[in-house]
Amino acid sequence: MEVRLFPNSMRPGTGLKPRRESQRPLLPQHARHCPVLEAGSALGFLVYPPLERIESFYVGYQGDGRYQLTYFLNAQSQGEAIFSVALHLPMGSIGVVREQITFMNKQHPVAPETAMALTRTFIVPEDLGTPAGGISLRGATNFQTPSGWDTIYTPVFNMIERPVPPMMVIRVETDWYASPVNLILRKPAGSIHVRPGDPMAHAILVARGLRRPAVDIAPAHARLSRDARKGLADWDQQHARDRNAYKRLARSRHGRVESESSSDP
């Protein structure tokens, strides 16, 4: 299957490309090499923010329809704050979003137009507050899938770093819609720190025909149900004798699940 990637139209060529990654460094050692966790982590592609390696930003909801984004340089440490943009939503969601820029570093002067252009590269001011307190982020890359395939964006699977971005799950028909996708955060508890190497979301490619699969529940007395119960009992006995049975089968090229390593689309 051929999938095309389109960069963030406001900042093409910036940020990491989507990639498949089966490892989560902060998981405990025994969990890091669990085949079912690895297979789950490697499903789909990680999506990254449109940031250069020396950039980062904080974004958060301040209450009463007020949002704030602060842009930093030198993302390896805390970095130097360059500017901050406060965005005030109109009462009743009718009217213009008010913008207030505060420049915080005389050594790195930035024009107001540049500050707002950067802000709109990272977030979508017009879509803030959907849902209440929610934040719309932009990724570095968008997908165009073959006909009949959708892209589902979810929180990053099996990531235990704190704070975890409270990403909402969305499904986009990316076979015809290859425009920028808004990655929606629920109202975060405080500000979220977005850094260039940190994934923002998981992108899963799903055939549209699988949206509503037919479910057939076999009667308990049917032969199919009896065979399934016997197979499960046999597997439980084998697993009791050899606790590594599934891991060995899952990593076998002839097993049901092949081991997946990190890769790009």
SETOR-699480 format. One record per residue (C-alpha): x, y, z; residue number from 1. Coordinates in pm, 1 decimal, always signed. Layout:
<nodes>
<east = X	north = Y	up = Z	pos = NUM>
...
</nodes>
This chain:
<nodes>
<east = +0.0	north = +0.0	up = +0.0	pos = 1>
<east = +136.6	north = +340.2	up = -98.8	pos = 2>
<east = +84.6	north = +626.6	up = +145.8	pos = 3>
<east = +189.8	north = +981.4	up = +61.2	pos = 4>
<east = +318.6	north = +1227.3	up = +318.3	pos = 5>
<east = +258.5	north = +1602.1	up = +297.1	pos = 6>
<east = +451.5	north = +1842.1	up = +521.1	pos = 7>
<east = +298.8	north = +2112.5	up = +736.8	pos = 8>
<east = +208.5	north = +2369.4	up = +470.0	pos = 9>
<east = +310.9	north = +2661.1	up = +691.8	pos = 10>
<east = +653.3	north = +2514.3	up = +771.7	pos = 11>
<east = +752.5	north = +2244.0	up = +518.7	pos = 12>
<east = +1057.8	north = +2033.9	up = +594.1	pos = 13>
<east = +1050.0	north = +2101.5	up = +969.6	pos = 14>
<east = +1008.2	north = +1829.4	up = +1231.4	pos = 15>
<east = +1061.5	north = +1454.7	up = +1232.0	pos = 16>
<east = +887.9	north = +1238.8	up = +975.6	pos = 17>
<east = +628.6	north = +985.6	up = +1096.5	pos = 18>
<east = +791.2	north = +658.7	up = +1195.7	pos = 19>
<east = +706.8	north = +319.9	up = +1341.6	pos = 20>
<east = +865.3	north = +261.2	up = +1680.6	pos = 21>
<east = +815.1	north = -52.4	up = +1891.5	pos = 22>
<east = +1017.0	north = +58.5	up = +2196.3	pos = 23>
<east = +912.8	north = +282.6	up = +2487.0	pos = 24>
<east = +1231.5	north = +363.3	up = +2682.1	pos = 25>
<east = +1060.7	north = +443.2	up = +3013.2	pos = 26>
<east = +873.2	north = +113.3	up = +3037.6	pos = 27>
<east = +1015.9	north = -135.0	up = +3291.3	pos = 28>
<east = +1275.7	north = -372.7	up = +3145.9	pos = 29>
<east = +1048.1	north = -678.6	up = +3152.3	pos = 30>
<east = +766.5	north = -484.4	up = +2981.5	pos = 31>
<east = +996.5	north = -328.4	up = +2721.9	pos = 32>
<east = +1055.9	north = -667.1	up = +2558.4	pos = 33>
<east = +702.6	north = -803.0	up = +2592.2	pos = 34>
<east = +592.5	north = -903.5	up = +2238.3	pos = 35>
<east = +230.9	north = -794.2	up = +2279.6	pos = 36>
<east = +337.7	north = -449.7	up = +2408.3	pos = 37>
<east = +596.2	north = -417.0	up = +2131.7	pos = 38>
<east = +337.9	north = -510.4	up = +1868.1	pos = 39>
<east = +92.0	north = -256.2	up = +2010.3	pos = 40>
<east = +354.1	north = +20.4	up = +2024.1	pos = 41>
<east = +465.0	north = -50.8	up = +1665.8	pos = 42>
<east = +111.8	north = -25.7	up = +1526.4	pos = 43>
<east = +81.6	north = +269.3	up = +1287.7	pos = 44>
<east = +310.7	north = +572.9	up = +1294.1	pos = 45>
<east = +418.5	north = +829.0	up = +1551.0	pos = 46>
<east = +343.2	north = +1191.3	up = +1453.7	pos = 47>
<east = +578.4	north = +1471.7	up = +1560.8	pos = 48>
<east = +544.9	north = +1852.2	up = +1598.2	pos = 49>
<east = +676.2	north = +2098.0	up = +1332.5	pos = 50>
<east = +977.4	north = +2204.0	up = +1540.2	pos = 51>
<east = +1347.2	north = +2245.8	up = +1472.3	pos = 52>
<east = +1580.3	north = +2067.6	up = +1714.9	pos = 53>
<east = +1650.4	north = +2388.3	up = +1914.0	pos = 54>
<east = +1284.8	north = +2488.4	up = +1952.3	pos = 55>
<east = +1004.4	north = +2407.0	up = +2192.5	pos = 56>
<east = +686.7	north = +2566.1	up = +2321.3	pos = 57>
<east = +446.8	north = +2553.6	up = +2613.0	pos = 58>
<east = +74.6	north = +2580.8	up = +2549.1	pos = 59>
<east = -209.0	north = +2573.3	up = +2798.7	pos = 60>
<east = -557.2	north = +2684.8	up = +2892.9	pos = 61>
<east = -564.7	north = +2963.6	up = +3151.1	pos = 62>
<east = -940.8	north = +2963.7	up = +3210.6	pos = 63>
<east = -1218.3	north = +3205.1	up = +3107.1	pos = 64>
<east = -1153.1	north = +3148.6	up = +2737.1	pos = 65>
<east = -785.4	north = +3244.9	up = +2763.2	pos = 66>
<east = -502.7	north = +3039.8	up = +2612.0	pos = 67>
<east = -130.1	north = +3103.7	up = +2620.3	pos = 68>
<east = +159.2	north = +2980.5	up = +2404.4	pos = 69>
<east = +521.7	north = +3052.7	up = +2497.6	pos = 70>
<east = +795.4	north = +2990.3	up = +2241.5	pos = 71>
<east = +1148.4	north = +2885.9	up = +2347.1	pos = 72>
<east = +1485.2	north = +2844.7	up = +2176.6	pos = 73>
<east = +1749.4	north = +2589.1	up = +2285.2	pos = 74>
<east = +1519.0	north = +2296.1	up = +2358.4	pos = 75>
<east = +1801.0	north = +2085.1	up = +2507.6	pos = 76>
<east = +1751.5	north = +2252.7	up = +2845.2	pos = 77>
<east = +1481.6	north = +2485.0	up = +2973.1	pos = 78>
<east = +1568.8	north = +2720.2	up = +2689.1	pos = 79>
<east = +1523.1	north = +3093.3	up = +2651.3	pos = 80>
<east = +1171.9	north = +3230.6	up = +2627.7	pos = 81>
<east = +1143.7	north = +3440.6	up = +2310.2	pos = 82>
<east = +780.8	north = +3548.0	up = +2307.7	pos = 83>
<east = +443.4	north = +3461.9	up = +2453.2	pos = 84>
<east = +105.1	north = +3490.5	up = +2282.1	pos = 85>
<east = -216.3	north = +3519.8	up = +2481.7	pos = 86>
<east = -532.4	north = +3431.9	up = +2290.4	pos = 87>
<east = -871.4	north = +3540.0	up = +2423.2	pos = 88>
<east = -1180.0	north = +3370.8	up = +2279.8	pos = 89>
<east = -1490.5	north = +3588.7	up = +2233.3	pos = 90>
<east = -1786.2	north = +3543.9	up = +2465.5	pos = 91>
<east = -2031.9	north = +3294.0	up = +2323.8	pos = 92>
<east = -1780.6	north = +3197.4	up = +2052.0	pos = 93>
<east = -1907.9	north = +3482.0	up = +1834.8	pos = 94>
<east = -1654.2	north = +3740.8	up = +1726.6	pos = 95>
<east = -1280.7	north = +3772.8	up = +1673.5	pos = 96>
<east = -1007.7	north = +3595.2	up = +1872.6	pos = 97>
<east = -804.0	north = +3866.9	up = +2047.9	pos = 98>
<east = -426.5	north = +3824.8	up = +2032.4	pos = 99>
<east = -172.2	north = +3979.0	up = +2267.3	pos = 100>
<east = +201.9	north = +3927.1	up = +2208.1	pos = 101>
<east = +462.8	north = +3972.8	up = +2482.4	pos = 102>
<east = +828.8	north = +3977.1	up = +2374.8	pos = 103>
<east = +1057.9	north = +3827.4	up = +2638.2	pos = 104>
<east = +1411.8	north = +3832.1	up = +2496.8	pos = 105>
<east = +1589.7	north = +4141.2	up = +2360.6	pos = 106>
<east = +1878.8	north = +3930.4	up = +2228.3	pos = 107>
<east = +1644.8	north = +3749.6	up = +1987.3	pos = 108>
<east = +1410.5	north = +4015.0	up = +1845.9	pos = 109>
<east = +1111.0	north = +3879.8	up = +1655.6	pos = 110>
<east = +867.4	north = +4076.6	up = +1442.9	pos = 111>
<east = +502.1	north = +4054.4	up = +1556.1	pos = 112>
<east = +407.1	north = +3904.9	up = +1218.9	pos = 113>
<east = +670.9	north = +3632.4	up = +1260.2	pos = 114>
<east = +552.3	north = +3555.6	up = +1613.8	pos = 115>
<east = +193.9	north = +3509.4	up = +1498.7	pos = 116>
<east = +301.6	north = +3303.5	up = +1195.8	pos = 117>
<east = +495.8	north = +3069.1	up = +1426.2	pos = 118>
<east = +199.4	north = +3047.7	up = +1660.9	pos = 119>
<east = -30.6	north = +2949.0	up = +1374.0	pos = 120>
<east = +224.2	north = +2685.7	up = +1268.4	pos = 121>
<east = +186.1	north = +2512.1	up = +1605.6	pos = 122>
<east = -181.5	north = +2568.3	up = +1694.1	pos = 123>
<east = -507.7	north = +2669.1	up = +1524.1	pos = 124>
<east = -643.3	north = +2976.2	up = +1710.9	pos = 125>
<east = -983.2	north = +2964.3	up = +1538.4	pos = 126>
<east = -1042.3	north = +2606.7	up = +1662.0	pos = 127>
<east = -944.3	north = +2660.6	up = +2025.2	pos = 128>
<east = -1213.7	north = +2574.5	up = +2276.7	pos = 129>
<east = -1354.3	north = +2275.1	up = +2087.5	pos = 130>
<east = -1430.1	north = +2102.6	up = +2320.3	pos = 131>
<east = -1430.7	north = +2349.9	up = +2611.0	pos = 132>
<east = -1070.1	north = +2415.5	up = +2710.2	pos = 133>
<east = -945.7	north = +2205.9	up = +2418.2	pos = 134>
<east = -635.8	north = +2293.3	up = +2214.0	pos = 135>
<east = -592.8	north = +2224.4	up = +1841.2	pos = 136>
<east = -233.1	north = +2138.8	up = +1747.7	pos = 137>
<east = -70.6	north = +2091.4	up = +1408.8	pos = 138>
<east = +165.6	north = +1804.9	up = +1328.5	pos = 139>
<east = +472.1	north = +1819.5	up = +1105.4	pos = 140>
<east = +319.7	north = +1582.4	up = +847.7	pos = 141>
<east = -16.9	north = +1486.6	up = +700.2	pos = 142>
<east = -113.2	north = +1158.0	up = +532.3	pos = 143>
<east = -281.9	north = +1084.2	up = +200.8	pos = 144>
<east = -402.0	north = +725.6	up = +193.7	pos = 145>
<east = -524.2	north = +508.8	up = -95.3	pos = 146>
<east = -892.5	north = +507.1	up = -183.2	pos = 147>
<east = -1105.0	north = +354.3	up = +93.1	pos = 148>
<east = -850.1	north = +405.0	up = +373.2	pos = 149>
<east = -882.5	north = +637.5	up = +675.0	pos = 150>
<east = -628.2	north = +770.8	up = +924.4	pos = 151>
<east = -715.7	north = +743.1	up = +1293.2	pos = 152>
<east = -522.9	north = +971.4	up = +1529.4	pos = 153>
<east = -498.0	north = +853.7	up = +1890.3	pos = 154>
<east = -284.8	north = +922.8	up = +2198.3	pos = 155>
<east = +58.0	north = +760.8	up = +2176.8	pos = 156>
<east = +23.0	north = +395.7	up = +2275.8	pos = 157>
<east = +204.3	north = +269.1	up = +2586.9	pos = 158>
<east = +368.8	north = +602.4	up = +2666.2	pos = 159>
<east = +404.2	north = +645.9	up = +3042.3	pos = 160>
<east = +596.9	north = +974.4	up = +3048.0	pos = 161>
<east = +429.3	north = +1246.0	up = +3251.1	pos = 162>
<east = +251.1	north = +1460.2	up = +3166.4	pos = 163>
<east = +94.8	north = +1260.5	up = +2883.8	pos = 164>
<east = -70.3	north = +1491.5	up = +2626.4	pos = 165>
<east = -447.4	north = +1429.7	up = +2663.2	pos = 166>
<east = -502.9	north = +1370.4	up = +2291.3	pos = 167>
<east = -854.2	north = +1294.9	up = +2166.1	pos = 168>
<east = -921.1	north = +1022.0	up = +1908.4	pos = 169>
<east = -1024.4	north = +1142.4	up = +1563.2	pos = 170>
<east = -1079.1	north = +966.6	up = +1229.9	pos = 171>
<east = -1010.8	north = +1144.7	up = +900.8	pos = 172>
<east = -1095.5	north = +1022.9	up = +549.9	pos = 173>
<east = -747.0	north = +1096.1	up = +422.6	pos = 174>
<east = -798.9	north = +937.0	up = +81.5	pos = 175>
<east = -965.2	north = +1261.3	up = -32.4	pos = 176>
<east = -879.9	north = +1500.8	up = +254.1	pos = 177>
<east = -503.9	north = +1559.4	up = +258.5	pos = 178>
<east = -525.4	north = +1906.1	up = +413.0	pos = 179>
<east = -377.1	north = +1985.5	up = +756.4	pos = 180>
<east = -534.0	north = +1783.5	up = +1036.7	pos = 181>
<east = -602.7	north = +1935.7	up = +1378.6	pos = 182>
<east = -478.2	north = +1715.6	up = +1661.8	pos = 183>
<east = -713.7	north = +1795.5	up = +1948.4	pos = 184>
<east = -604.2	north = +1802.7	up = +2311.2	pos = 185>
<east = -863.4	north = +1785.7	up = +2585.5	pos = 186>
<east = -835.0	north = +2060.8	up = +2843.2	pos = 187>
<east = -490.3	north = +1992.7	up = +2991.7	pos = 188>
<east = -410.0	north = +2018.2	up = +3361.8	pos = 189>
<east = -167.8	north = +2308.1	up = +3329.4	pos = 190>
<east = +58.3	north = +2374.5	up = +3031.8	pos = 191>
<east = +189.1	north = +2108.8	up = +2792.8	pos = 192>
<east = +557.1	north = +2121.9	up = +2693.5	pos = 193>
<east = +596.4	north = +2030.4	up = +2324.9	pos = 194>
<east = +950.3	north = +1936.8	up = +2217.6	pos = 195>
<east = +1086.6	north = +1838.7	up = +1873.4	pos = 196>
<east = +1160.4	north = +1471.7	up = +1949.4	pos = 197>
<east = +845.6	north = +1396.8	up = +2147.0	pos = 198>
<east = +562.3	north = +1228.2	up = +1953.7	pos = 199>
<east = +227.8	north = +1408.9	up = +1965.4	pos = 200>
<east = -4.1	north = +1132.6	up = +1849.0	pos = 201>
<east = -30.9	north = +787.9	up = +1696.2	pos = 202>
<east = -161.6	north = +758.8	up = +1338.2	pos = 203>
<east = -328.8	north = +428.6	up = +1246.9	pos = 204>
<east = -426.6	north = +351.0	up = +886.6	pos = 205>
<east = -753.7	north = +156.6	up = +866.9	pos = 206>
<east = -955.7	north = +29.7	up = +571.1	pos = 207>
<east = -1296.3	north = +201.0	up = +570.0	pos = 208>
<east = -1470.8	north = -129.1	up = +514.5	pos = 209>
<east = -1360.6	north = -238.3	up = +862.0	pos = 210>
<east = -1556.0	north = +38.8	up = +1034.7	pos = 211>
<east = -1864.3	north = -178.9	up = +1088.2	pos = 212>
<east = -1758.3	north = -543.1	up = +1082.9	pos = 213>
<east = -2028.5	north = -805.5	up = +1113.4	pos = 214>
<east = -2019.1	north = -980.8	up = +1451.1	pos = 215>
<east = -2135.3	north = -1343.3	up = +1466.7	pos = 216>
<east = -2169.3	north = -1488.2	up = +1817.5	pos = 217>
<east = -2150.6	north = -1865.1	up = +1807.6	pos = 218>
<east = -2389.6	north = -2048.6	up = +2042.0	pos = 219>
<east = -2222.7	north = -2205.5	up = +2345.3	pos = 220>
<east = -2331.6	north = -2554.5	up = +2236.3	pos = 221>
<east = -2199.8	north = -2515.2	up = +1878.2	pos = 222>
<east = -1901.7	north = -2723.0	up = +1766.3	pos = 223>
<east = -1707.0	north = -2406.6	up = +1688.7	pos = 224>
<east = -1744.6	north = -2291.4	up = +2050.7	pos = 225>
<east = -1644.7	north = -2633.5	up = +2185.5	pos = 226>
<east = -1334.8	north = -2642.7	up = +1963.8	pos = 227>
<east = -1240.8	north = -2290.8	up = +2072.2	pos = 228>
<east = -1269.4	north = -2381.2	up = +2441.1	pos = 229>
<east = -1058.9	north = -2692.4	up = +2389.6	pos = 230>
<east = -795.4	north = -2492.5	up = +2203.6	pos = 231>
<east = -779.1	north = -2238.4	up = +2487.5	pos = 232>
<east = -746.3	north = -2515.2	up = +2745.7	pos = 233>
<east = -462.9	north = -2676.1	up = +2546.8	pos = 234>
<east = -286.6	north = -2340.2	up = +2518.0	pos = 235>
<east = -320.8	north = -2273.8	up = +2891.6	pos = 236>
<east = -159.7	north = -2609.5	up = +2967.8	pos = 237>
<east = +125.8	north = -2540.4	up = +2726.0	pos = 238>
<east = +175.3	north = -2190.6	up = +2866.5	pos = 239>
<east = +183.0	north = -2329.5	up = +3222.1	pos = 240>
<east = +466.9	north = -2562.9	up = +3119.9	pos = 241>
<east = +656.1	north = -2296.6	up = +2922.5	pos = 242>
<east = +595.8	north = -1930.5	up = +3018.7	pos = 243>
<east = +795.3	north = -1810.6	up = +2713.8	pos = 244>
<east = +585.7	north = -2000.4	up = +2459.0	pos = 245>
<east = +399.0	north = -1696.8	up = +2326.2	pos = 246>
<east = +709.2	north = -1480.5	up = +2315.7	pos = 247>
<east = +895.9	north = -1742.5	up = +2112.2	pos = 248>
<east = +606.2	north = -1797.1	up = +1872.1	pos = 249>
<east = +540.9	north = -1423.8	up = +1831.4	pos = 250>
<east = +901.0	north = -1357.8	up = +1734.5	pos = 251>
<east = +906.9	north = -1648.1	up = +1489.4	pos = 252>
<east = +870.6	north = -1564.1	up = +1120.1	pos = 253>
<east = +621.3	north = -1850.9	up = +1108.6	pos = 254>
<east = +426.5	north = -1725.8	up = +1409.3	pos = 255>
<east = +110.7	north = -1514.3	up = +1401.5	pos = 256>
<east = +290.4	north = -1191.7	up = +1489.8	pos = 257>
<east = +624.6	north = -1094.5	up = +1339.2	pos = 258>
<east = +862.0	north = -883.5	up = +1542.2	pos = 259>
<east = +862.6	north = -525.7	up = +1415.7	pos = 260>
<east = +1150.7	north = -283.7	up = +1445.0	pos = 261>
<east = +1159.2	north = +92.6	up = +1408.5	pos = 262>
<east = +1092.0	north = +210.5	up = +1055.1	pos = 263>
<east = +970.1	north = +501.3	up = +845.9	pos = 264>
<east = +662.3	north = +486.2	up = +618.6	pos = 265>
</nodes>
